[in-house]
Amino acid sequence: MDRLFLAAAGLFAFIGVVGGAFGAHALRVRIPQERLQTFETAMRYAMVHAFGLFAVVWFRTAGPDQLSETIAGFAFLVGVVLFSGSLVGLALTGERRWGAITPLGGLCFLVGWGALVVAALTAPIAFHLR
């Protein structure tokens, strides 16, 4: 599970960087400013939740696995796909129906951060000094 979350974190960060550059250079002259801002929001949320996934893996490796950590990881994975994916679809096509999916991704983000709070408050985290 940790490998999946780490790979997704790296992929989401990669997409955030590449997408940011793509938006700044290629899309800037091809789509309206409003849709460019939507695209930038998608990349920003992908990047932020890449770091959320790194936090999930840290929790999972610092102490015994808990259900809340796994819930957080999957919620972030699904959230990025739904939230950022739908915003990219909206930005690139202009089809407003993509926006109907975005709140589901946002809800996943809330579930993920809530689960991470539960993990922070309940995880028996073992710190080892070397």
BELBELPE-V217840 format. One record per residue. N is the residue number from 0. RES is the residue in three letters. OMEGA is omega in degrees with one decimal (* if undefined). Layout:
# BELBELPE-V217840
n = (N:N)
res = (RES:RES)
omega = (OMEGA:OMEGA)
This chain:
# BELBELPE-V217840
n = (0:1:2:3:4:5:6:7:8:9:10:11:12:13:14:15:16:17:18:19:20:21:22:23:24:25:26:27:28:29:30:31:32:33:34:35:36:37:38:39:40:41:42:43:44:45:46:47:48:49:50:51:52:53:54:55:56:57:58:59:60:61:62:63:64:65:66:67:68:69:70:71:72:73:74:75:76:77:78:79:80:81:82:83:84:85:86:87:88:89:90:91:92:93:94:95:96:97:98:99:100:101:102:103:104:105:106:107:108:109:110:111:112:113:114:115:116:117:118:119:120:121:122:123:124:125:126:127:128:129)
res = (MET:ASP:ARG:LEU:PHE:LEU:ALA:ALA:ALA:GLY:LEU:PHE:ALA:PHE:ILE:GLY:VAL:VAL:GLY:GLY:ALA:PHE:GLY:ALA:HIS:ALA:LEU:ARG:VAL:ARG:ILE:PRO:GLN:GLU:ARG:LEU:GLN:THR:PHE:GLU:THR:ALA:MET:ARG:TYR:ALA:MET:VAL:HIS:ALA:PHE:GLY:LEU:PHE:ALA:VAL:VAL:TRP:PHE:ARG:THR:ALA:GLY:PRO:ASP:GLN:LEU:SER:GLU:THR:ILE:ALA:GLY:PHE:ALA:PHE:LEU:VAL:GLY:VAL:VAL:LEU:PHE:SER:GLY:SER:LEU:VAL:GLY:LEU:ALA:LEU:THR:GLY:GLU:ARG:ARG:TRP:GLY:ALA:ILE:THR:PRO:LEU:GLY:GLY:LEU:CYS:PHE:LEU:VAL:GLY:TRP:GLY:ALA:LEU:VAL:VAL:ALA:ALA:LEU:THR:ALA:PRO:ILE:ALA:PHE:HIS:LEU:ARG)
omega = (-178.9:179.8:177.3:-179.0:177.8:178.7:178.8:178.4:178.1:179.3:-179.2:177.3:177.3:179.1:178.8:-179.7:-179.5:179.8:177.6:178.3:178.2:179.4:-176.9:-173.7:-173.9:-175.7:-174.4:-177.8:-174.1:-178.3:178.9:-177.9:-179.2:179.6:175.6:176.9:176.2:178.1:179.2:176.1:178.5:-179.0:179.3:-179.8:175.0:-179.0:180.0:-176.7:167.6:178.3:173.4:177.8:175.0:177.0:177.9:-179.0:177.4:178.0:-176.4:-179.0:-178.9:-179.5:178.2:178.6:175.4:178.7:-177.8:179.6:178.9:176.7:179.4:-179.0:180.0:178.1:177.1:178.5:-178.0:179.9:179.6:-179.7:-177.3:-174.9:-177.4:179.2:-179.7:177.8:175.8:177.4:178.6:-177.5:-174.7:-176.0:-174.6:179.2:-175.8:-177.9:175.1:-178.9:178.2:-179.0:-173.1:-179.7:176.6:175.3:176.8:176.2:176.4:177.6:179.4:177.2:-179.2:180.0:175.7:178.6:178.0:174.7:177.5:178.6:-179.4:-177.6:-172.7:-174.7:173.7:-173.8:178.5:177.5:-179.7:176.2:-179.9:*)
